[in-house]
Amino acid sequence: MSIYARVVSVLGRIFLSLIFIATGVSEIFSWEQAEKDLAFALTNWELYTTHAEQVSNFFTSTLAVVPILLITGIVLQLLGGFFLLLSYRIRFAAFLLFLYMLAATLIYQPFWFQEGPALSRSMVFFLNNVAIIGGLFVVLGAGGGVVSLGPVNTKKKDKKDEKSNDDDE
């Protein structure tokens, strides 16, 4: 891997991690607002799905556990964000952040229920989140490479090594 590729990879992971760390910290310091935002989003889902009683009931029941959902989201954001920032267990971090982004995108950005200007705005936020998920997929695929604090398998096996390992088993 060239120095250019290493630097760009590290910078990309740093930039990608910042949104999760900043949002997680912000939610801690503005807990009441974050709780209200999540409850509002879940209530909207409840309203959007009134025609499907079981789905609507599911969202009604989630309102009781908003603090637990919020804590889970904050933990995923901060743990994944800091792991990504520090280049530690990068694929694990990207997977945690993917899980968070998938849930957050579906809960907060249901553009398919919107109309008019709200549709356009919500779709843009939805697509921004999809782009972030795409960046996380790149990290999942590439891993940390040489610039990583996590376990890296730098030993390259050739056919002699593979054959000697087969003899040992």
C-alpha positions in Angstrom: 0.0 0.0 0.0 1.5 3.3 -1.0 2.0 6.2 1.4 -0.7 8.2 -0.4 -3.2 5.3 0.0 -2.3 4.9 3.7 -2.7 8.7 4.4 -6.0 8.9 2.5 -7.3 5.8 4.3 -6.4 7.1 7.7 -7.9 10.6 7.0 -11.1 9.0 5.6 -11.5 6.9 8.8 -10.9 10.0 11.0 -13.4 12.1 9.1 -15.9 9.3 9.1 -15.5 8.8 12.8 -16.0 12.4 13.7 -19.8 12.5 12.9 -20.4 9.6 15.2 -18.3 10.9 18.1 -19.8 14.4 17.8 -23.3 13.1 17.6 -22.9 10.7 20.5 -21.3 13.4 22.8 -24.0 15.9 21.7 -26.8 13.5 22.6 -25.2 13.0 26.1 -25.1 16.8 26.8 -28.6 17.4 25.3 -30.2 14.3 26.7 -33.8 15.6 27.0 -33.8 16.9 23.4 -32.4 13.6 22.1 -35.0 11.7 24.0 -37.8 14.0 22.6 -36.4 13.6 19.1 -36.4 9.8 19.3 -39.9 9.7 20.9 -41.2 12.0 18.2 -39.7 9.8 15.4 -41.2 6.7 17.0 -44.5 8.4 17.4 -44.5 9.4 13.7 -43.9 5.8 12.8 -46.8 4.8 15.0 -49.0 7.3 13.1 -47.6 6.2 9.7 -48.5 2.6 10.4 -52.0 2.9 11.9 -53.3 0.8 9.1 -51.1 -2.1 10.2 -52.1 -2.6 13.8 -49.3 -4.9 14.8 -46.6 -2.6 13.4 -48.3 0.4 15.1 -48.4 -1.5 18.4 -44.7 -2.3 18.0 -43.8 1.4 17.8 -46.2 2.2 20.7 -44.3 -0.3 22.8 -40.9 1.1 21.9 -41.9 4.5 23.4 -41.6 2.9 26.8 -37.9 2.1 26.2 -36.7 5.3 24.5 -34.0 5.9 27.2 -32.6 2.3 26.6 -32.7 2.8 22.8 -31.0 6.2 23.2 -28.2 4.7 25.4 -27.7 1.9 23.0 -27.4 4.3 20.1 -24.9 6.5 22.0 -22.8 3.5 23.0 -22.7 2.3 19.4 -21.8 5.7 18.1 -19.0 6.4 20.7 -17.5 2.9 20.8 -17.6 2.6 17.0 -16.5 6.2 16.4 -13.5 6.0 18.8 -12.4 2.6 17.5 -12.6 3.9 14.0 -10.7 7.1 15.0 -8.0 5.1 16.8 -7.8 2.6 14.0 -8.5 -0.2 16.4 -10.6 -3.2 15.4 -11.7 -1.3 12.4 -14.1 -3.8 10.8 -15.8 -4.4 14.1 -16.2 -0.6 14.5 -17.5 -0.2 11.0 -20.0 -3.0 11.7 -21.2 -1.4 14.9 -21.6 1.9 13.1 -23.4 0.2 10.2 -26.0 -1.3 12.7 -26.5 2.1 14.3 -26.8 3.9 10.9 -29.3 1.3 9.6 -31.6 1.7 12.6 -31.2 5.5 12.8 -31.8 6.0 9.1 -35.0 3.9 9.1 -36.3 5.5 12.3 -35.5 9.1 11.6 -35.7 9.4 7.8 -38.8 7.6 6.5 -39.0 9.9 3.5 -41.5 7.5 1.8 -44.2 8.8 4.2 -43.6 12.4 3.4 -45.1 14.8 0.8 -44.0 18.1 -0.8 -41.0 19.9 0.5 -40.7 17.6 3.5 -40.2 14.6 1.1 -37.3 16.3 -0.6 -35.6 17.3 2.7 -36.1 13.9 4.2 -34.9 12.1 1.1 -31.7 14.2 1.1 -31.0 13.3 4.8 -31.8 9.6 4.0 -29.4 9.6 1.1 -26.7 11.3 3.2 -27.0 8.5 5.7 -26.9 5.9 2.8 -23.6 7.6 1.7 -22.2 7.2 5.2 -23.3 3.6 5.2 -21.4 3.3 1.8 -18.3 4.7 3.5 -18.7 2.2 6.3 -18.9 -0.6 3.7 -15.6 0.6 2.2 -14.0 0.4 5.6 -15.6 -3.1 6.2 -14.2 -4.3 2.9 -10.7 -2.7 3.2 -10.2 -3.1 7.0 -7.4 -1.2 8.6 -4.6 -2.4 6.4 -1.1 -1.6 7.6 -2.2 1.5 9.5 -4.1 -0.2 12.3 -3.9 -0.7 16.1 -5.9 -4.0 15.8 -4.7 -7.4 14.8 -3.2 -7.4 11.4 -2.0 -10.6 9.6 1.1 -9.4 7.9 2.6 -12.8 7.3 2.3 -13.8 3.7 2.1 -17.5 3.1 3.6 -19.2 0.1 3.1 -22.7 -1.0 6.0 -24.0 1.2 4.5 -22.5 4.3 1.0 -23.9 3.5 2.5 -27.3 2.9 4.5 -27.3 6.2 1.4 -26.2 8.1 -0.6 -29.1 6.5 2.1 -31.5 7.7 1.8 -30.2 11.3 -1.9 -30.9 11.5 
